[in-house]
Amino acid sequence: MKDVYYVDFDVDEVTSKINGLMSRWSVHLIHIKGQKWKVYDHSDILIYEFDFLIDFKDIEGRIKLEDLKLNVIHHIESLRDDTSYIDELVQEELLY
């Protein structure tokens, strides 16, 4: 499955969706890489993808993605299980 979001996305709504997904027992990892966020199970099979069609030069879009990332990381850390994340939100090639 895949969801695509634009700069006008609602941070709270997307946070709830990702947190609900990350709370499932079968989910193991979210890889946050720029505008493409991928969720994997324990066998490293891709089970969900979130694409954010946001220009990283747009400060509003970057702030929203940072807020979303921090919300998701906070939720994952509160789970106290082996669910984890890889944070590569800001990549040099996206900024220039």
C-alpha positions as CSV (number, residue, x, y, z in Angstrom):
1,M,0.0,0.0,0.0
2,K,1.1,3.5,-0.6
3,D,-0.1,7.0,0.4
4,V,0.9,10.2,-1.3
5,Y,0.8,13.6,0.5
6,Y,1.3,17.2,-0.6
7,V,2.5,20.2,1.4
8,D,-1.0,20.9,2.7
9,F,-1.2,17.5,4.6
10,D,-2.5,17.5,8.2
11,V,0.4,16.5,10.6
12,D,-1.9,15.1,13.3
13,E,-3.9,13.0,10.8
14,V,-0.8,11.5,9.2
15,T,0.8,11.0,12.6
16,S,-2.2,9.0,13.8
17,K,-2.1,6.9,10.6
18,I,1.6,6.1,10.9
19,N,1.5,5.5,14.7
20,G,-1.4,3.1,14.2
21,L,0.6,1.2,11.6
22,M,3.7,1.2,13.8
23,S,1.8,-0.2,16.8
24,R,1.0,-3.4,14.9
25,W,2.9,-6.4,16.2
26,S,4.0,-7.3,12.6
27,V,5.7,-3.9,12.0
28,H,9.4,-3.8,12.7
29,L,11.0,-0.7,11.1
30,I,10.2,2.7,9.4
31,H,12.9,4.0,7.2
32,I,12.6,7.8,6.9
33,K,14.5,8.7,3.8
34,G,13.8,12.2,2.5
35,Q,10.3,12.4,1.2
36,K,9.9,8.6,1.0
37,W,9.1,6.8,4.2
38,K,8.9,3.0,4.1
39,V,7.5,0.6,6.7
40,Y,8.9,-3.0,6.9
41,D,7.9,-6.1,8.7
42,H,10.2,-8.4,10.7
43,S,11.2,-10.2,7.4
44,D,12.2,-6.8,5.9
45,I,9.3,-6.9,3.5
46,L,7.9,-3.6,2.5
47,I,4.3,-3.3,3.8
48,Y,3.6,0.4,3.5
49,E,5.0,3.5,1.8
50,F,4.4,7.2,2.4
51,D,5.5,9.6,-0.2
52,F,5.6,13.3,0.6
53,L,5.6,15.4,-2.5
54,I,7.2,18.4,-0.8
55,D,10.0,20.6,-2.0
56,F,12.7,20.6,0.7
57,K,13.5,24.2,-0.2
58,D,10.0,25.1,1.1
59,I,10.5,25.8,4.8
60,E,6.8,25.2,5.7
61,G,7.0,21.7,4.1
62,R,10.2,20.9,5.9
63,I,8.9,22.0,9.3
64,K,5.8,19.8,8.8
65,L,7.9,16.8,7.9
66,E,10.2,17.4,10.9
67,D,7.1,17.7,13.2
68,L,5.8,14.4,11.8
69,K,9.1,12.7,12.1
70,L,9.4,13.7,15.8
71,N,5.9,12.6,16.5
72,V,6.5,9.2,14.9
73,I,9.9,8.7,16.6
74,H,8.4,9.6,20.0
75,H,5.7,7.0,19.5
76,I,8.1,4.3,18.4
77,E,10.3,4.9,21.5
78,S,7.3,4.8,23.7
79,L,6.4,1.3,22.4
80,R,9.3,-0.3,24.3
81,D,9.7,-3.2,22.0
82,D,12.0,-3.9,19.0
83,T,10.2,-1.5,16.6
84,S,12.8,0.9,15.3
85,Y,13.5,3.6,12.8
86,I,16.2,4.9,10.5
87,D,16.2,8.7,10.3
88,E,17.6,10.0,7.0
89,L,15.0,12.8,6.6
90,V,17.4,15.5,5.6
91,Q,19.8,14.5,2.8
92,E,22.3,16.9,1.4
93,E,21.2,16.3,-2.3
94,L,17.6,17.3,-1.3
95,L,18.7,20.7,0.0
96,Y,20.6,22.0,-3.0
